[in-house]
């Protein structure tokens, strides 16, 4: 844990600028918006799937509770 904290503590503004510059050089300015769009849609799908799963679990729990009371 100390090693992780040590490395995360070393990231400053200059390191962030260098990382952003490297990403721009690797992917180019036109490709980055496409990557971010894909990342955003993936996160949205994940959230939708977790909401559906929670709704299904609540429905199953409610039907179990109703069958116990009858």
C-alpha positions in Angstrom: 0.0 0.0 0.0 2.9 2.4 0.8 4.4 1.9 -2.7 1.0 2.7 -4.3 0.6 5.8 -2.2 4.2 6.8 -3.0 3.6 6.6 -6.8 0.3 8.4 -6.7 1.7 11.1 -4.5 4.3 11.9 -7.2 1.8 12.8 -9.9 1.8 16.5 -10.3 0.7 19.0 -12.9 3.8 18.5 -15.1 3.3 14.8 -15.1 -0.3 15.2 -16.2 0.7 17.5 -19.0 3.3 15.0 -20.2 0.7 12.1 -20.1 -1.8 14.2 -22.1 0.8 15.1 -24.6 1.8 11.5 -25.1 -1.8 10.4 -25.5 -2.3 13.2 -28.1 0.8 12.0 -30.0 -0.3 8.4 -29.9 -3.9 8.8 -30.9 -4.1 12.2 -32.6 -6.6 14.9 -32.0 -9.3 13.4 -34.2 -9.3 10.0 -32.6 -9.7 11.1 -29.0 -13.3 12.3 -29.2 -14.3 9.0 -30.8 -12.6 7.1 -27.9 -14.3 9.3 -25.3 -17.7 8.7 -27.1 -17.1 5.0 -26.9 -16.1 5.2 -23.3 -19.2 7.2 -22.4 -21.6 4.9 -24.2 -20.0 1.9 -22.4 -20.5 3.6 -19.0 -24.1 4.4 -19.9 -24.8 0.8 -20.9 -23.2 -0.5 -17.7 -25.4 1.9 -15.6 -28.5 0.8 -17.5 -27.7 -2.9 -16.9 -27.1 -2.4 -13.2 -30.4 -0.5 -12.9 -32.2 -3.3 -14.7 -30.5 -5.9 -12.5 -31.5 -4.0 -9.3 -35.1 -3.7 -10.6 -35.3 -7.4 -11.3 -33.9 -8.3 -7.8 -36.5 -6.0 -6.1 -39.3 -7.6 -8.1 -38.1 -11.1 -7.2 -37.8 -10.1 -3.5 -41.3 -8.6 -3.6 -42.8 -11.8 -5.1 -41.1 -13.9 -2.5 -42.4 -11.8 0.3 -46.0 -11.9 -1.1 -45.8 -15.7 -1.4 -44.8 -16.0 2.3 -47.7 -13.9 3.5 -50.3 -15.9 1.6 
